Amino acid sequence: MITSILEFFSNIQNPIIEKLLIQFFVAQALAHLLNAYYKHIKRIFIYKALVGIILAVTQVLIMLLPAKIGSVPIDISTILLLLSFGFFGYTQGFIVLGVTLVTHFLIGPPHMWFGLIPYAVASILPSLLKQYVMDVRKKNIRGALFVIGGFINSIFLMAVLLLNVEVRQNIWETLFILFIMFPAITYLNAIVMYDQRLQVYTLEKLAETEALQRASINAPHEMEIFVIDRDFNYLSFNDFHAKNLNRFFNGTARVGGNFLNEIPNTKVRARLEKMLARALTGEKFDVEVRLESIPGKYLHDFYAPIYNDQQEIIGVTVFSYEITERKKREENITYLSYHDKLTNLYNRRYFDDYVENMSKTSGDIVVVYADINGLKIINDMFSHNAGDELIITVSQHIKEAFSRIGVVCRTGGDEIISVIEKTSLADVKKMADNIKEKLLTKKIQGIEISVSFGVAATNAKRGLAETIVAAEDLMYKDKLDDILRHRSNIINILLDQTQVLKLDPIDDDFLLGLARKLGKALALSSGELHHLAEAVRLRDISSVTIPEAQFLSSCTRDKETCILIRRRLEIAYRMLISTEEYSVIANDVISMHENYDGSGFPRSLKGAEIPLKSRIVKILCAYGLLMYQGDRFKSMSPKEALSILKEKSGVLYDPHLLTIFAEVINGHPLKIK
């Protein structure tokens, strides 16, 4: 249609029409030329003003060199205004309008004021057309709007021109120009204007979309994103990928460049090529990898194929981010879940899994079941820090011996089990005996380290699970011999320490002498006299479990109400009751702090509920404190001391025993050796 209209105008020989056509095509060519250089920088005001000035100069030339109907000038100045406002914008349009008005008044055509109306219409009309035309999708409707716009512009222009007689005399020519030529020219101009505007709009949206896409892929500052085609050439990538490619592989990412060629490490390149080829088959997947070129670096890669409109795979998008810290945390969690925190040996969970797996295999396996003797006593007497030191020391010795040939696990508080392959039962037994002997030379808080071992091997009739049970049974047999000797050894060591840490300054021989005298007066048997003497010797055994300074700072003035004594006595009782030698007097020892009226501790026993030997030792110790200090007597007579004790008769001390004791003292005065 446009071609037909152009051919029609080219066949017209009328000089007026020819001049108007020349004006139109010059203006249209100028508009296209300006747009070619202007569309990428149009938001800068100085360029807007510059384009407006160029269009305004063109408008002035058109208005100064018009075509004429008779002597009445006619030009396409209104069309250029339509072009300026509709195609470029308000800044350029108002510049052209201002220059047009100035030129109009300078020329001073007939009916000058009425001539302003077409300019106003030509300035307002494009704004109205743009608002609707850009939203209209059907081309025919857009065309109708363009034609209507041209007619509206021509109607106002015709109204002004008809004021001239010469125009009325050439009415048909004028009608042709205004209602055929001008609407046609307006239509052509509007079509071009719309197409150009649509093109600019599309380019702007494309640029915005590209900028948004670029911003989106660059937004994750710790994720690499890149897109490649089927030949592994770059289609797009984010800055983080380009930075890492250069940082780790000294490569350069560029659109069109081959991605794999930028990877010098053959192992990395082979893995990536394999993954990309897999994605190009249509599979979407993710994978965690350990980077071959950088030890300890882990990546999580996600591969997604790209499809075109025909659902053909044209490339792959890859998302990759580093997970090194996460993997380290996971490895640490895994390590902690299978290792004992204190000793770094494998724990019970690992042991159970290992035994389950090993039970499915064939071959000779030796199990070493070790149990630390006296751990609870060490914990009770010297705190858990000492117990931890004991566990660590034993663990290190067992680990040094067996970790190279088997698996060493701490399966309980004091249990360590080793599972050993490809080593004979005899050799393992010898190694266990060597560990036992070495540990006996080590001491924790002055107490030698004792460990019981049970060693057993699998055979045709006994699997691994049964062998573990057998090794445990053998360990308990070994423990029967070890534990009694070990606990007696502990008691003897504690007795030695009580000579340094005991609460009272009384000489043991002094108290033992009193005990023999009172025991005979009470007609005690020789066995009971022996137990009484042992109770005297053990009276301060609990003092080694808590430092003396800490003990004294927690006591009242008479020391009888010390809170920490309760804990000492509980520990001492458990320790004594666990030994064959001292278990018979364990109750006597811890009851020495009971008071006759029930106000003592640890059990608030009263009267005859308190063991006899406990009541005896309580009186002996109280008397000794009053009479004896170190290697000399205090300046107090036995009578004075007994008088003080009688003040507490029935309260702290047994009245009957105190009476007998007074008779022993009065009838048989003691002499210091």
C-alpha positions as CSV (number, residue, x, y, z in Angstrom):
1,M,0.0,0.0,0.0
2,I,2.8,2.4,0.9
3,T,4.6,1.6,-2.3
4,S,1.4,2.4,-4.3
5,I,1.0,5.7,-2.6
6,L,4.6,6.6,-3.3
7,E,4.2,5.8,-7.0
8,F,1.0,7.9,-7.1
9,F,2.8,10.9,-5.7
10,S,5.8,10.4,-8.0
11,N,3.5,10.7,-11.0
12,I,2.0,14.0,-9.9
13,Q,3.5,16.9,-11.9
14,N,1.9,19.7,-9.8
15,P,4.8,22.0,-8.6
16,I,3.0,22.7,-5.3
17,I,2.7,19.0,-4.5
18,E,6.3,18.3,-5.6
19,K,7.7,21.0,-3.3
20,L,5.6,19.7,-0.4
21,L,6.8,16.2,-1.1
22,I,10.4,17.4,-1.2
23,Q,9.9,19.1,2.2
24,F,8.4,15.9,3.6
25,F,11.0,13.5,2.5
26,V,13.9,15.9,3.5
27,A,12.3,16.1,7.0
28,Q,11.7,12.4,7.1
29,A,15.3,11.6,6.1
30,L,16.6,14.0,8.6
31,A,14.5,12.4,11.3
32,H,15.9,8.9,10.5
33,L,19.4,10.2,10.4
34,L,19.1,11.8,13.8
35,N,17.5,8.7,15.2
36,A,20.4,6.5,14.1
37,Y,22.8,8.4,16.3
38,Y,20.5,9.5,18.9
39,K,18.6,6.4,20.2
40,H,21.4,5.2,22.5
41,I,22.0,8.5,24.2
42,K,18.6,10.1,24.1
43,R,18.2,10.4,27.9
44,I,21.0,13.0,28.1
45,F,19.4,16.5,28.0
46,I,22.2,18.2,25.9
47,Y,21.6,15.7,23.1
48,K,17.9,16.2,23.3
49,A,18.4,19.9,23.0
50,L,20.8,19.4,20.1
51,V,18.3,17.3,18.2
52,G,15.6,19.8,18.9
53,I,17.7,22.6,17.5
54,I,18.5,20.7,14.3
55,L,14.8,19.9,13.8
56,A,14.0,23.6,14.5
57,V,16.5,24.8,11.9
58,T,14.9,22.4,9.4
59,Q,11.4,23.8,10.4
60,V,12.6,27.4,9.8
61,L,13.9,26.5,6.3
62,I,10.6,24.8,5.4
63,M,8.6,27.8,6.6
64,L,10.8,30.2,4.7
65,L,10.6,28.2,1.5
66,P,7.0,27.2,1.3
67,A,4.9,26.1,-1.6
68,K,2.2,28.6,-2.6
69,I,-1.5,28.4,-3.6
70,G,-1.6,31.6,-5.4
71,S,0.1,33.9,-3.0
72,V,-0.9,31.9,0.1
73,P,2.1,30.0,1.6
74,I,1.6,26.3,2.5
75,D,4.2,23.9,3.9
76,I,4.6,20.8,6.1
77,S,5.5,22.6,9.2
78,T,2.6,21.0,11.1
79,I,3.8,17.6,10.0
80,L,7.3,18.3,11.3
81,L,5.7,19.3,14.6
82,L,3.8,16.0,14.6
83,L,7.2,14.3,13.9
84,S,9.0,16.2,16.7
85,F,6.4,15.6,19.4
86,G,5.5,12.1,18.3
87,F,8.8,10.6,17.3
88,F,11.4,12.3,19.5
89,G,9.8,13.7,22.7
90,Y,8.6,16.8,24.5
91,T,12.0,18.5,24.8
92,Q,12.6,18.4,21.1
93,G,8.9,19.2,20.3
94,F,8.8,22.3,22.4
95,I,12.1,23.6,20.9
96,V,10.7,23.1,17.5
97,L,7.3,24.6,18.5
98,G,9.0,27.7,20.0
99,V,11.1,28.3,16.9
100,T,8.0,27.7,14.7
101,L,6.0,30.4,16.6
102,V,8.9,32.9,16.4
103,T,9.3,32.3,12.7
104,H,5.5,32.5,12.2
105,F,5.3,35.9,13.8
106,L,8.4,37.1,11.9
107,I,6.9,36.1,8.6
108,G,3.6,37.5,9.6
109,P,1.3,35.6,7.2
110,P,-2.3,36.6,6.7
111,H,-4.6,35.7,9.5
112,M,-1.6,35.2,11.6
113,W,-3.4,34.5,14.9
114,F,-5.7,31.9,13.3
115,G,-2.6,30.3,11.9
116,L,-1.5,29.4,15.4
117,I,-4.4,26.9,15.7
118,P,-2.9,24.2,13.4
119,Y,0.4,24.4,15.3
120,A,-1.3,23.9,18.6
121,V,-3.2,20.9,17.1
122,A,0.0,19.5,15.6
123,S,1.6,19.7,19.0
124,I,-1.2,18.2,21.0
125,L,-2.3,15.4,18.6
126,P,0.9,13.2,18.8
127,S,0.6,13.0,22.6
128,L,-2.9,11.7,22.2
129,L,-2.0,9.3,19.4
130,K,1.0,7.9,21.2
131,Q,-1.0,7.0,24.3
132,Y,-3.4,4.8,22.3
133,V,-1.4,3.7,19.3
134,M,1.4,2.1,21.3
135,D,-1.1,-0.1,23.1
136,V,-3.0,-1.1,19.9
137,R,-2.0,-4.5,18.6
138,K,-4.0,-4.6,15.3
139,K,-2.3,-2.9,12.5
140,N,-5.6,-1.9,10.7
141,I,-6.8,0.0,13.8
142,R,-3.5,1.7,14.1
143,G,-3.7,2.8,10.4
144,A,-7.2,4.2,10.9
145,L,-6.0,6.2,13.9
146,F,-3.2,7.6,11.8
147,V,-5.6,8.6,9.0
148,I,-8.0,10.2,11.5
149,G,-5.1,12.1,13.0
150,G,-4.1,13.4,9.6
151,F,-7.7,14.5,8.9
152,I,-8.0,16.3,12.2
153,N,-4.8,18.2,11.5
154,S,-6.0,19.0,7.9
155,I,-9.4,20.2,9.1
156,F,-7.9,22.8,11.4
157,L,-5.4,23.8,8.7
158,M,-8.2,24.0,6.1
159,A,-10.2,26.2,8.4
160,V,-7.4,28.7,8.4
161,L,-6.6,28.5,4.7
162,L,-10.2,29.1,3.7
163,L,-10.0,32.5,5.1
164,N,-7.9,33.4,2.0
165,V,-9.8,34.1,-1.3
166,E,-7.0,32.5,-3.4
167,V,-7.4,29.3,-1.5
168,R,-11.1,29.3,-2.1
169,Q,-10.4,29.9,-5.8
170,N,-8.2,26.8,-5.9
171,I,-10.4,24.8,-3.6
172,W,-10.0,21.4,-5.4
173,E,-6.3,21.6,-5.3
174,T,-6.4,22.6,-1.7
175,L,-8.7,19.8,-0.8
176,F,-6.5,17.3,-2.5
177,I,-3.4,18.6,-0.7
178,L,-5.1,18.8,2.7
179,F,-7.4,15.8,2.7
180,I,-5.5,13.4,0.5
181,M,-1.9,14.3,0.4
182,F,-1.5,15.5,4.0
183,P,-3.4,12.6,5.6
184,A,-1.4,10.2,3.4
185,I,1.8,11.8,4.4
186,T,0.7,11.8,8.0
187,Y,-0.1,8.1,7.7
188,L,3.3,7.3,6.2
189,N,5.0,9.4,8.8
190,A,3.0,7.8,11.6
191,I,3.7,4.3,10.4
192,V,7.4,5.0,10.3
193,M,7.2,6.8,13.6
194,Y,5.4,3.9,15.2
195,D,7.8,1.3,13.8
196,Q,10.8,3.4,14.8
197,R,9.3,3.9,18.2
198,L,8.5,0.3,18.6
199,Q,12.1,-0.6,17.5
200,V,13.5,1.8,20.1
201,Y,11.1,0.5,22.7
202,T,12.1,-3.1,21.9
203,L,15.8,-2.2,22.1
204,E,15.3,-0.5,25.4
205,K,13.4,-3.5,26.8
206,L,16.0,-5.8,25.4
207,A,18.8,-3.7,27.0
208,E,16.9,-3.6,30.3
209,T,16.3,-7.4,30.1
210,E,19.9,-8.0,29.3
211,A,20.9,-5.7,32.2
212,L,18.5,-7.4,34.5
213,Q,19.8,-10.8,33.4
214,R,23.3,-9.7,33.9
215,A,22.5,-8.2,37.3
216,S,20.7,-11.4,38.2
217,I,23.6,-13.7,37.4
218,N,26.0,-11.4,39.1
219,A,23.9,-11.1,42.2
220,P,25.1,-14.4,43.8
221,H,28.6,-13.2,44.7
222,E,29.6,-16.7,45.8
223,M,28.1,-18.7,42.9
224,E,29.5,-19.2,39.5
225,I,27.0,-19.1,36.7
226,F,27.9,-19.8,33.0
227,V,26.0,-20.9,29.9
228,I,27.6,-22.8,27.0
229,D,26.4,-24.1,23.7
230,R,26.7,-27.7,22.4
231,D,30.3,-27.0,21.3
232,F,31.2,-25.9,24.8
233,N,31.5,-22.3,23.7
234,Y,30.4,-19.5,26.1
235,L,27.0,-17.9,25.6
236,S,27.0,-16.1,28.9
237,F,28.7,-16.0,32.3
238,N,28.8,-14.0,35.5
239,D,31.7,-12.0,36.9
240,F,32.3,-14.4,39.7
241,H,32.9,-17.2,37.2
242,A,35.2,-15.1,35.1
243,K,37.1,-14.1,38.3
244,N,37.5,-17.7,39.5
245,L,38.5,-19.0,36.1
246,N,41.3,-16.6,36.0
247,R,42.2,-17.1,39.6
248,F,42.4,-20.9,39.7
249,F,43.1,-21.8,36.1
250,N,44.6,-18.6,34.7
251,G,41.9,-18.7,32.0
252,T,39.8,-16.0,30.4
253,A,36.1,-16.2,30.0
254,R,34.7,-14.5,26.8
255,V,31.5,-14.9,24.9
256,G,32.2,-17.3,22.0
257,G,35.3,-18.6,23.5
258,N,35.6,-22.3,24.3
259,F,35.2,-23.0,28.0
260,L,37.1,-26.3,28.1
261,N,40.1,-24.8,26.4
262,E,40.5,-22.5,29.4
263,I,41.0,-25.4,31.8
264,P,44.6,-26.6,31.7
265,N,44.2,-29.4,34.3
266,T,43.4,-32.6,32.4
267,K,41.5,-34.2,35.3
268,V,39.3,-31.2,35.8
269,R,38.7,-30.8,32.1
270,A,37.8,-34.5,31.6
271,R,35.3,-34.4,34.5
272,L,33.7,-31.2,33.2
273,E,33.4,-32.5,29.7
274,K,31.8,-35.7,31.0
275,M,29.3,-33.7,33.1
276,L,28.5,-31.3,30.3
277,A,28.0,-34.2,27.8
278,R,25.7,-35.8,30.3
279,A,23.6,-32.6,30.6
280,L,23.5,-32.2,26.8
281,T,21.6,-35.6,26.7
282,G,18.7,-33.8,28.5
283,E,19.5,-34.8,32.1
284,K,19.2,-32.3,34.9
285,F,21.4,-33.1,37.9
286,D,23.7,-31.9,40.6
287,V,26.9,-33.3,41.9
288,E,29.4,-32.6,44.7
289,V,33.0,-32.9,43.7
290,R,36.4,-32.5,45.2
291,L,38.4,-30.1,43.0
292,E,41.3,-32.1,41.5
293,S,43.6,-29.1,41.1
294,I,43.2,-27.6,44.7
295,P,43.5,-30.0,47.6
296,G,40.7,-29.7,50.1
297,K,38.4,-27.6,47.9
298,Y,34.9,-28.9,47.3
299,L,32.3,-27.7,44.8
300,H,28.6,-28.3,44.4
301,D,27.7,-28.1,40.6
302,F,24.2,-28.0,39.1
303,Y,23.8,-28.8,35.4
304,A,20.6,-27.9,33.5
305,P,20.0,-28.3,29.7
306,I,18.7,-25.3,27.6
307,Y,15.9,-25.9,25.1
308,N,14.8,-23.8,22.1
309,D,11.3,-23.3,20.9
310,Q,11.5,-26.6,19.1
311,Q,12.5,-28.3,22.3
312,E,15.9,-29.0,21.0
313,I,18.9,-28.9,23.4
314,I,21.1,-25.9,22.4
315,G,23.3,-25.7,25.5
316,V,23.8,-26.1,29.2
317,T,23.5,-23.7,32.2
318,V,25.9,-24.5,35.0
319,F,25.6,-23.2,38.6
320,S,28.6,-23.9,40.8
321,Y,29.4,-22.8,44.4
322,E,32.1,-23.7,46.9
323,I,31.1,-26.0,49.8
324,T,34.5,-26.5,51.3
325,E,33.5,-25.1,54.8
326,R,30.3,-27.2,54.7
327,K,32.2,-30.3,53.8
328,K,34.7,-29.7,56.6
329,R,31.9,-29.3,59.1
330,E,30.3,-32.5,57.8
331,E,33.6,-34.3,58.0
332,N,34.1,-33.0,61.5
333,I,30.6,-34.1,62.5
334,T,31.2,-37.5,60.9
335,Y,34.5,-37.7,62.8
336,L,32.9,-36.8,66.1
337,S,30.1,-39.3,65.5
338,Y,32.6,-42.1,65.1
339,H,35.3,-41.0,67.6
340,D,35.6,-40.5,71.3
341,K,36.2,-36.9,72.1
342,L,38.5,-37.5,75.0
343,T,40.8,-40.1,73.6
344,N,40.3,-39.7,69.8
345,L,39.8,-43.5,69.6
346,Y,36.9,-44.9,67.7
347,N,33.7,-44.9,69.8
348,R,30.9,-47.4,70.4
349,R,28.9,-46.5,67.3
350,Y,31.9,-47.1,65.1
351,F,32.7,-50.3,66.9
352,D,29.2,-51.7,66.4
353,D,29.2,-50.8,62.6
354,Y,32.7,-52.2,62.3
355,V,31.8,-55.5,64.0
356,E,28.7,-55.8,61.8
357,N,30.8,-55.4,58.6
358,M,33.6,-57.6,59.9
359,S,31.2,-60.4,60.8
360,K,30.5,-60.8,57.1
361,T,34.1,-61.5,56.3
362,S,36.2,-64.6,56.8
363,G,39.6,-64.8,58.4
364,D,41.2,-65.0,61.8
365,I,40.4,-62.1,64.1
366,V,41.8,-61.4,67.6
367,V,39.8,-59.4,70.1
368,V,41.5,-57.6,73.0
369,Y,39.1,-56.5,75.7
370,A,40.7,-54.0,78.2
371,D,39.1,-52.6,81.3
372,I,40.7,-49.8,83.4
373,N,40.7,-50.7,87.1
374,G,39.9,-48.2,89.8
375,L,38.6,-45.5,87.4
376,K,35.6,-44.6,89.6
377,I,37.7,-44.5,92.7
378,I,40.2,-42.1,91.0
379,N,37.3,-39.9,89.8
380,D,35.8,-39.9,93.3
381,M,39.0,-39.2,95.2
382,F,40.8,-36.8,92.8
383,S,38.1,-35.4,90.5
384,H,37.3,-36.4,86.9
385,N,40.3,-34.5,85.6
386,A,42.5,-37.2,87.2
387,G,40.2,-39.9,85.8
388,D,40.5,-38.4,82.3
389,E,44.2,-38.4,82.6
390,L,44.1,-42.1,83.5
391,I,41.8,-42.9,80.5
392,I,44.0,-40.9,78.1
393,T,47.2,-42.6,79.4
394,V,45.8,-46.1,79.0
395,S,44.3,-45.3,75.6
396,Q,47.6,-44.0,74.2
397,H,49.5,-47.1,75.2
398,I,46.8,-49.4,73.7
399,K,46.6,-47.3,70.6
400,E,50.4,-47.3,70.1
401,A,50.4,-51.1,70.3
402,F,47.4,-52.1,68.2
403,S,46.3,-49.2,65.9
404,R,48.8,-50.2,63.2
405,I,47.4,-53.8,63.0
406,G,43.7,-53.3,64.0
407,V,41.0,-51.0,65.2
408,V,41.0,-49.6,68.7
409,C,37.6,-48.4,70.2
410,R,36.6,-46.9,73.5
411,T,33.3,-48.6,74.0
412,G,32.5,-47.4,77.5
413,G,33.8,-45.3,80.3
414,D,36.6,-47.7,81.3
415,E,36.4,-50.2,78.4
416,I,38.7,-50.3,75.3
417,I,38.3,-53.0,72.7
418,S,40.7,-53.7,69.9
419,V,39.9,-55.8,66.9
420,I,43.0,-57.2,65.2
421,E,43.5,-59.0,61.9
422,K,46.3,-61.1,60.5
423,T,48.1,-61.4,63.8
424,S,48.4,-64.6,65.9
425,L,46.7,-65.0,69.2
426,A,50.0,-65.6,71.0
427,D,51.6,-62.4,69.6
428,V,48.6,-60.3,70.7
429,K,48.6,-61.8,74.2
430,K,52.2,-61.0,74.5
431,M,51.6,-57.4,73.4
432,A,48.7,-57.1,75.9
433,D,51.0,-58.4,78.7
434,N,53.7,-55.8,77.7
435,I,51.1,-53.0,77.8
436,K,50.0,-54.1,81.3
437,E,53.5,-54.2,82.6
438,K,54.3,-50.7,81.1
439,L,51.2,-49.2,82.6
440,L,52.0,-50.6,86.1
441,T,55.1,-48.3,86.0
442,K,52.9,-45.3,85.4
443,K,51.1,-43.5,88.2
444,I,48.2,-41.1,88.5
445,Q,48.1,-39.1,91.8
446,G,50.6,-41.5,93.1
447,I,48.5,-44.6,92.3
448,E,49.8,-47.1,89.9
449,I,47.7,-47.7,86.7
450,S,46.1,-51.2,86.5
451,V,44.4,-52.6,83.4
452,S,42.8,-56.0,83.1
453,F,42.9,-57.7,79.7
454,G,41.0,-60.5,78.0
455,V,42.3,-61.8,74.7
456,A,40.4,-64.2,72.4
457,A,40.4,-65.3,68.8
458,T,37.8,-66.4,66.3
459,N,37.8,-70.0,65.1
460,A,35.7,-72.3,63.0
461,K,33.0,-72.6,65.8
462,R,33.1,-69.0,67.1
463,G,32.3,-65.9,65.1
464,L,33.4,-62.4,65.9
465,A,30.4,-61.6,68.2
466,E,31.0,-64.7,70.3
467,T,34.7,-63.9,70.4
468,I,34.0,-60.5,71.9
469,V,31.9,-62.1,74.6
470,A,34.7,-64.6,75.3
471,A,37.3,-61.9,75.5
472,E,35.1,-60.0,78.0
473,D,34.8,-63.1,80.1
474,L,38.6,-63.5,80.1
475,M,39.0,-59.9,81.1
476,Y,36.7,-60.3,84.1
477,K,38.7,-63.3,85.2
478,D,41.9,-61.3,85.0
479,K,40.1,-58.4,86.8
480,L,39.3,-60.6,89.9
481,D,43.0,-60.9,90.6
482,D,43.8,-57.3,89.7
483,I,41.1,-55.4,91.4
484,L,41.6,-56.6,94.9
485,R,45.3,-56.0,94.8
486,H,44.8,-52.7,93.1
487,R,42.2,-51.4,95.6
488,S,44.3,-52.6,98.6
489,N,47.2,-50.7,97.1
490,I,45.1,-47.6,96.8
491,I,44.0,-47.8,100.4
492,N,47.6,-48.2,101.6
493,I,48.7,-45.3,99.5
494,L,45.8,-43.2,100.9
495,L,46.9,-44.2,104.4
496,D,50.3,-42.9,103.7
497,Q,48.8,-39.7,102.5
498,T,46.6,-39.3,105.6
499,Q,49.8,-38.8,107.6
500,V,50.3,-35.6,105.7
501,L,46.7,-34.5,105.1
502,K,44.9,-35.8,108.2
503,L,42.8,-33.3,110.1
504,D,43.9,-34.0,113.7
505,P,47.5,-33.7,115.0
506,I,47.2,-36.8,117.2
507,D,49.9,-39.4,117.0
508,D,48.4,-42.8,115.9
509,D,50.3,-44.7,118.6
510,F,48.7,-42.5,121.2
511,L,45.2,-43.3,120.0
512,L,46.0,-47.0,119.4
513,G,47.1,-47.3,123.0
514,L,43.8,-45.7,124.2
515,A,41.9,-48.0,121.9
516,R,43.5,-51.2,123.3
517,K,42.8,-50.1,126.9
518,L,39.2,-49.2,126.2
519,G,38.6,-52.3,124.1
520,K,39.8,-54.6,126.8
521,A,37.6,-52.8,129.3
522,L,34.7,-53.5,126.9
523,A,35.8,-57.1,126.6
524,L,36.2,-56.9,122.9
525,S,37.5,-60.0,121.1
526,S,40.9,-60.0,119.5
527,G,39.3,-59.7,116.0
528,E,37.2,-56.7,117.2
529,L,40.3,-55.1,118.7
530,H,42.1,-55.5,115.4
531,H,39.2,-53.9,113.5
532,L,39.0,-51.1,116.1
533,A,42.7,-50.4,115.5
534,E,42.2,-50.3,111.8
535,A,39.3,-47.9,112.2
536,V,41.6,-45.6,114.2
537,R,44.2,-45.8,111.4
538,L,41.6,-45.1,108.8
539,R,39.8,-42.3,110.6
540,D,41.1,-39.6,108.3
541,I,41.2,-41.6,105.0
542,S,38.5,-39.3,103.5
543,S,40.8,-36.3,103.9
544,V,42.9,-37.2,100.8
545,T,39.9,-36.7,98.5
546,I,39.7,-32.9,99.0
547,P,42.7,-30.5,99.5
548,E,43.1,-29.5,103.2
549,A,42.9,-25.7,102.4
550,Q,39.6,-26.2,100.7
551,F,38.3,-28.4,103.5
552,L,39.2,-26.0,106.3
553,S,37.8,-22.9,104.5
554,S,34.4,-24.7,104.4
555,C,34.3,-25.8,108.0
556,T,32.8,-24.2,111.1
557,R,35.0,-23.6,114.1
558,D,34.7,-27.1,115.6
559,K,35.0,-28.7,112.1
560,E,32.2,-31.1,113.0
561,T,29.6,-29.4,110.6
562,C,31.8,-29.2,107.5
563,I,29.7,-29.7,104.5
564,L,32.5,-31.3,102.5
565,I,32.8,-34.1,105.1
566,R,29.7,-35.7,103.7
567,R,31.2,-36.0,100.3
568,R,34.5,-37.3,101.7
569,L,32.7,-39.9,103.8
570,E,30.6,-41.2,100.8
571,I,33.7,-41.5,98.7
572,A,35.6,-43.3,101.5
573,Y,32.8,-45.7,102.1
574,R,32.6,-46.7,98.5
575,M,36.3,-47.2,98.4
576,L,36.5,-49.3,101.6
577,I,33.5,-51.4,100.9
578,S,35.0,-52.4,97.5
579,T,38.0,-54.1,99.2
580,E,38.0,-57.4,100.9
581,E,40.4,-56.3,103.6
582,Y,38.6,-53.1,104.8
583,S,35.0,-53.7,103.8
584,V,34.1,-55.0,107.3
585,I,35.0,-51.6,108.9
586,A,33.7,-49.3,106.1
587,N,30.5,-48.6,108.0
588,D,32.5,-47.9,111.2
589,V,34.8,-45.4,109.5
590,I,32.0,-43.3,107.9
591,S,30.0,-43.2,111.1
592,M,32.6,-41.6,113.2
593,H,31.0,-38.2,112.5
594,E,27.6,-39.2,113.8
595,N,26.5,-37.6,117.1
596,Y,24.8,-39.5,119.9
597,D,21.7,-37.3,119.8
598,G,21.3,-37.8,116.1
599,S,22.6,-34.4,115.0
600,G,25.6,-35.8,113.1
601,F,26.2,-37.1,109.6
602,P,26.2,-38.6,107.1
603,R,23.0,-40.5,108.1
604,S,21.9,-38.7,111.3
605,L,22.1,-42.0,113.3
606,K,21.2,-41.8,117.0
607,G,22.3,-43.7,120.1
608,A,22.9,-47.4,119.6
609,E,22.2,-47.0,115.9
610,I,25.8,-45.7,115.6
611,P,28.3,-48.6,115.3
612,L,30.2,-49.3,118.6
613,K,33.6,-48.8,117.1
614,S,32.5,-45.5,115.6
615,R,31.4,-44.3,119.1
616,I,34.6,-45.4,120.6
617,V,36.9,-43.7,118.0
618,K,34.9,-40.5,118.3
619,I,35.6,-40.3,122.1
620,L,39.3,-41.3,121.6
621,C,39.8,-38.6,118.9
622,A,38.1,-35.9,121.0
623,Y,40.2,-36.8,124.0
624,G,43.3,-36.9,122.0
625,L,42.7,-33.4,120.5
626,L,42.3,-32.0,124.0
627,M,45.4,-33.8,125.5
628,Y,47.9,-34.3,122.8
629,Q,49.5,-32.1,120.1
630,G,52.4,-33.5,118.0
631,D,55.0,-35.0,120.2
632,R,53.9,-33.2,123.4
633,F,51.0,-32.8,125.8
634,K,49.0,-29.6,126.0
635,S,48.8,-27.9,129.4
636,M,45.6,-29.7,130.3
637,S,45.2,-32.5,132.8
638,P,43.2,-35.7,132.0
639,K,40.6,-34.6,134.5
640,E,40.1,-31.3,132.8
641,A,39.8,-33.0,129.4
642,L,37.3,-35.6,130.7
643,S,35.3,-32.7,132.2
644,I,35.0,-31.0,128.9
645,L,33.9,-34.3,127.2
646,K,31.2,-34.9,129.8
647,E,29.7,-31.5,128.9
648,K,28.8,-33.1,125.6
649,S,27.7,-36.4,127.1
650,G,24.5,-37.6,125.5
651,V,24.9,-35.0,122.8
652,L,28.1,-35.9,120.9
653,Y,29.3,-38.8,122.9
654,D,27.8,-42.1,124.2
655,P,27.3,-41.5,128.1
656,H,27.9,-45.2,128.9
657,L,31.1,-45.4,126.9
658,L,32.3,-42.1,128.2
659,T,31.9,-43.3,131.8
660,I,33.9,-46.5,131.1
661,F,36.5,-44.4,129.3
662,A,36.8,-42.1,132.3
663,E,37.4,-45.1,134.6
664,V,40.1,-46.3,132.2
665,I,41.8,-42.9,132.3
666,N,41.5,-42.5,136.0
667,G,42.5,-46.0,136.9
668,H,45.2,-46.5,134.4
669,P,47.0,-43.3,133.6
670,L,48.9,-43.4,130.4
671,K,52.5,-42.6,129.9
672,I,54.1,-41.1,126.8
673,K,56.9,-43.2,125.5
